[in-house]
Each structure stands twice: as C-alpha cells, then as structure tokens.
C-alpha cells in the first residue's frame, strides 16, 4: 500500500510536580537531528491512526487517546529521497506535505522503548527541548502544547 502524502508529529510529555511538564526529545539514528516522533501514513489511514501507530512503533507506547494540536506545517518533499517518493507513488507535482500534530502523555520514562530509528531520548524541560529541537515545526507545536497544558492546569 502506498504512503499517503502527509506526516504526523507526536510530542510525548510527562506531567511533573508544581504544574510543570517535561518533554521527550529523540535523536535520530540516521541524521544528527533532535525531534519528536514523526512518521507517515499509508493510504486509508487517518491522521490519528498514524499517530497512534508511530507512537507504538517508535517508542513502544500504546496510548488510549492523544491530544490533537492545531499546529500544522508543510514539509518540503526534498527531505525525502527521490527513491522514497517513487516507491510511495506520490504525484510528481507533490512539493510539500502537511504535518499534523498530536501530543501523548507518558506516565514514566521507563515506559519508553526506543526503536531502531533513534539512538537517544531526553526527558527535558520546555527551554531545553527548544534548544535541542532541529525543526521549527517541532518548536511551534511544543509552544502550543506547553501553553495548552499550563492553561488547563491553571483552570483546575
């Protein structure tokens, strides 16, 4: 089944004391890039189905629910090889694909089991995650999630 022309991004996070959160940032094995969990769907999968699958495949977490964020960016297809795009059967005029963003609460650092796509995982503060992250889309989504989580905690 061909890969669908969209991407998902999932931000794993943990709530900690004093209404704060920590975020899990991953180092890819194939490039020296820090990012959240990202991956593509196959034709027929919903954005949510892809996010749940990628979370399970890349870090071993089976989530019951995810938070869907409003953050949406478009990724240029030049970051994918021509071989990948042919194999995925994308149209020749596909120059960008949308990246839909989700967040997943993780209970414990020990719940994370890295796949062969990542060499390291960092449990970090918001400021440290911003410093580590490679992609602006990851930073924008992190900002939205951090604002949402702090707003929700102040309402309790």
GUTORDO-526495 format. One record per residue (C-alpha): residue in one letter; x, y, z. Coordinates in steps of 0.25 Angstrom, whole numbers, plus 5000, padded with zeros to 4 digits. Example, Ala and Ser with C-alpha at 12.3 -4.5 7.8 and 13.67 -1.06 7.14 Angstrom:
<atoms>
A504949825031 S505549965029 
</atoms>
This chain:
<atoms>
X500050005000 X500650144996 X501050245007 X500050355008 X500550495005 X500450545019 X501350535032 X500950535047 X501750585059 X501550535073 X502050605085 X502250515097 X502150585110 X502050555125 X501350645136 X502250665148 X502150745161 X501750885162 X500850885150 X502050865141 X502350775129 X503550705123 X503650665109 X504350555102 X505250595090 X505950485082 X507250475074 X507050405060 X508050295057 X508150335042 X508450485044 X508850565055 X507550635057 X506750645070 X505250635068 X503950585074 X503350455068 X502950475053 X502550385042 X501650365030 X500350295028 X499850195018 X498750215008 X497450195016 X497950225030 X497450345038 X498450445044 X498050395058 X498250245053 X499650285048 X500050365061 X499650245070 X500350145061 X501650235060 X501650255075 X501550105077 X502550065067 X503650175070 X503550175086 X502750055090 X501550135096 X500150095094 X499250215096 X497750215098 X497650355094 X498450475088 X498350625089 X498150675075 X498850815073 X498550925064 X499950935059 X500050895045 X501250925036 X501650875022 X502950805020 X503750815007 X503850675000 X505250704996 X505650645010 X505150505005 X505950434994 X505450424980 X505450274982 X504550284994 X503550374986 X503550284975 X503350164984 X502250234991 X501550274978 X501350424981 X500950504969 X502150574962 X501550714966 X501550684981 X502550784986 X502150795001 X501350705010 X500550745023 X501050705036 X499850685046 X500250695061 X499850615073 X500250605088 X500350485097 X500450475112 X501450375117 X501450325131 X502850295133 X504250305126 X504350155127 X503050135118 X503950175106 X504650075098 X505350125086 X505250065072 X506450055063 X506150195058 X506650275070 X507950255078 X507550345090 X506350405097 X506450525106 X505450565117 X505550715117 X504950845121 X504250935111 X505451025110 X506450905108 X505450845097 X505450975090 X506950975090 X507150835085 X506050825074 X506450835060 X505150865053 X504350995054 X503050915053 X503450835065 X503750965073 X502451025069 X501650905073 X502350905086 X502051045089 X500551015086 X500550895095 X501250965107 X500251075106 X499150985106 X499650895118 X499951015126 X498551085123 X497850955127 X498550945140 X498251085144 X496751055142 X496750935152 
</atoms>
